[in-house]
Amino acid sequence: MEKKSNLLEALRGLSYLTQVGLSVATPIVLCLLAARWLQSRFAWGSWVLFAGLLIGLTSGLISLWKFLRLVERKSARGAKSQADEKPDDGRKS
């Protein structure tokens, strides 16, 4: 049973890592693509790419911050539920 628990923990960690990577990289890539399109469509200067990069980085960092807060809340909730469980040592209260 412990082997299955370790596998589930490893998969949970892998899913968190994947989600962090995608939630940080996706806004950056999408903002850069949009900036490139705006630059070619309207013949704007290269400042558009810089603005797109800044907006993408900001969005990615905000997404990372929100995800880390979510994981922290889940972790605190799990720790609290484990602390609430008293070990049954067979003694009467």
Protein Blocks (a to p, Z undefined) as FASTA:
>chain_A
ZZmmmmmmmmmmmmmmmmmmmmmmmmmmmmmmmmmmmmmmnopafklmmmmmmmmmmmmm
mmmmmmmmmmmmmmmmmmmmmmmpccdehiaZZ
